[in-house]
C-alpha cells in the first residue's frame, strides 16, 4: 500500500489553481457532530459483565450461516486484522496528499474522520445494546479469562470492519470529488476494498466475529463513508415543518 501511495503521488501532480475546493466545514455543526460520535464510543468502556451464556454458549442457537464458525479461536489472525485495519484508518491523509494542497488535506481529513467516528460510535452503541457472544465463546479453546470478559459479548457488528470500510468509502468519494483520473481513483478504491475485505475475513477466521457481524459492520462503514462526504459536498438545511424538522438538499 505504501508503494501504491508513492506511485499515486508521483503520477497525479496538479496545479494549485486546478484543485477543487475542499469540503465545506461549519464549526457549529462539525464540532458537535465529532463530539457526539466520540462520546458514543465510550460505550465500549462500560463494564457490563460477561455474556449471558459465558463461559460457554450453545452453538445450536446460531443461524446456519454463523454456526460453522462457532468455537473458533486464532489470536494470530486477530493481530493481522488489527494491523490491516490500522493501516486503512491512517492512510486517507496520505492518499489525499497526492492530490491536494496541505490545508485542503487537513480540511478533508476532518470529514473522513467524522465518517470513521460515526461508524465507530454506532458500532459501539449497537454492540453494547445487542451484546452478542463472540464465536470463541461457543467452544473452550480460548482462555477462560477471555470468555468471561465483557469484550466477549460485543460481537455484533464488527468494529474493525466498520472502520475499514468507512475509511475506504470516504476516501473514494473524496477522490471522486477531486476529479482524480479514474485509473488512480479506482486503484486506491480497489486497494482499500481489498484491505477492508481482508480485515472482515480475518475477524471471522480469528473467531472474533461471525459472518453476519462483519456483513453488518461493512454496511455501517460503507454507509457513513458515503453519507458524510455527501453532506459536506452539497449544502443541507434543516427547516421547520409541522411537528418537527425536515432536511432539504440534494445528493
KAURZI-V578195 format. One line per field, one symbol per residue. ss: DSSP state (~ for helix, > for strand, _ for the rest). phi: phi as a letter, one per 20 degrees, with the letter a starting at -180 (. if undefined). Layout:
# KAURZI-V578195
ss = ???
phi = ???
This chain:
# KAURZI-V578195
ss = _~~~~~~~~~~____~~~________~~~~~~~~~~~~~~~~~~~_____________~~~__~~~~_______~~~~~~~~~~~~~~~~~~~~~~_____~~~~~~~~~~~~~~~~~~~~~~~~~~~~~____~~~~_____~~~~__~~~~_____~~~~~~~~~~~~~~~~~~~____~~~~~~~~~~~~~~~~~~~~~~~~~____~~~~~~~~~~~~~~~~~~~~~~~___>>>>>__>>>>>___
phi = .fffffffffecfcfgfeffffgedcgfdfffffffffffffgfefeenfffdfebdeffeefffegfdfnfbbgffffffffffffffefgffffffccfgffffffffffffgfffffffffffffefleffgffebcffggfffdeggfddedeefgfffffffffffffffffflfggfeffffffffffffffgfffffffnebegffffffffffffffefffffeedfddecfcfnrccecrcc
